[in-house]
């Protein structure tokens, strides 16, 4: 990402459909809200500590990841992009990732050596959120880079594998692959976080 990736100016309001008088009820926004609604379910499964709970958590998390893809796709396909959705979507993503990572760490589903990538990912999310908030006040857009999308894919894959853990048919290998993906996501997190910060410096 270069400085040219940060585009100044207001978003074109003509491209935003408010979905009538109830933008919250548009399909993309309902998908985003459903992703947030799955977070308490995922967290609750940690207290069951049984195989069914782990499978429910894994399937719920994968479903949440699917809504993350679908809400943007449907919004573009049906021209239902709203300011509410643009505000809510990244918040839903960060709440899902942060809450699940903290539960995995808190319940010992991740080895201590892999606490570091989890911390890196959480800190980067806070940094980027702060940058986006600051730049939005300057009417500067900060598009998601292609590398950041790969980071998200690795991150979601890692968390999905760590949720099911060693009860999967492949045993402890799933945990090892999950933690390896978490480290890959952390490396990509550092690269993309630095890129975003560097591109934003002349606005600070």
Secondary structure as the mmCIF struct_conf table of DSSP 4:
data_model
#
loop_
_struct_conf.conf_type_id
_struct_conf.id
_struct_conf.beg_label_comp_id
_struct_conf.beg_label_asym_id
_struct_conf.beg_label_seq_id
_struct_conf.end_label_comp_id
_struct_conf.end_label_asym_id
_struct_conf.end_label_seq_id
HELX_RH_3T_P HELX_RH_3T_P1 UNK A 3 UNK A 5
STRN STRN1 UNK A 6 UNK A 8
BEND BEND1 UNK A 9 UNK A 9
HELX_RH_3T_P HELX_RH_3T_P2 UNK A 13 UNK A 15
TURN_TY1_P TURN_TY1_P1 UNK A 20 UNK A 21
HELX_RH_3T_P HELX_RH_3T_P3 UNK A 23 UNK A 25
BEND BEND2 UNK A 26 UNK A 26
HELX_RH_AL_P HELX_RH_AL_P1 UNK A 27 UNK A 45
TURN_TY1_P TURN_TY1_P2 UNK A 46 UNK A 48
BEND BEND3 UNK A 50 UNK A 50
HELX_RH_AL_P HELX_RH_AL_P2 UNK A 51 UNK A 77
TURN_TY1_P TURN_TY1_P3 UNK A 78 UNK A 79
HELX_RH_AL_P HELX_RH_AL_P3 UNK A 83 UNK A 106
TURN_TY1_P TURN_TY1_P4 UNK A 107 UNK A 108
BEND BEND4 UNK A 110 UNK A 110
HELX_RH_3T_P HELX_RH_3T_P4 UNK A 112 UNK A 114
HELX_RH_AL_P HELX_RH_AL_P4 UNK A 115 UNK A 137
TURN_TY1_P TURN_TY1_P5 UNK A 138 UNK A 139
STRN STRN2 UNK A 140 UNK A 142
HELX_LH_PP_P HELX_LH_PP_P1 UNK A 143 UNK A 145
HELX_RH_AL_P HELX_RH_AL_P5 UNK A 146 UNK A 164
HELX_RH_3T_P HELX_RH_3T_P5 UNK A 165 UNK A 167
BEND BEND5 UNK A 168 UNK A 168
TURN_TY1_P TURN_TY1_P6 UNK A 169 UNK A 172
HELX_RH_AL_P HELX_RH_AL_P6 UNK A 173 UNK A 200
HELX_RH_3T_P HELX_RH_3T_P6 UNK A 201 UNK A 203
#
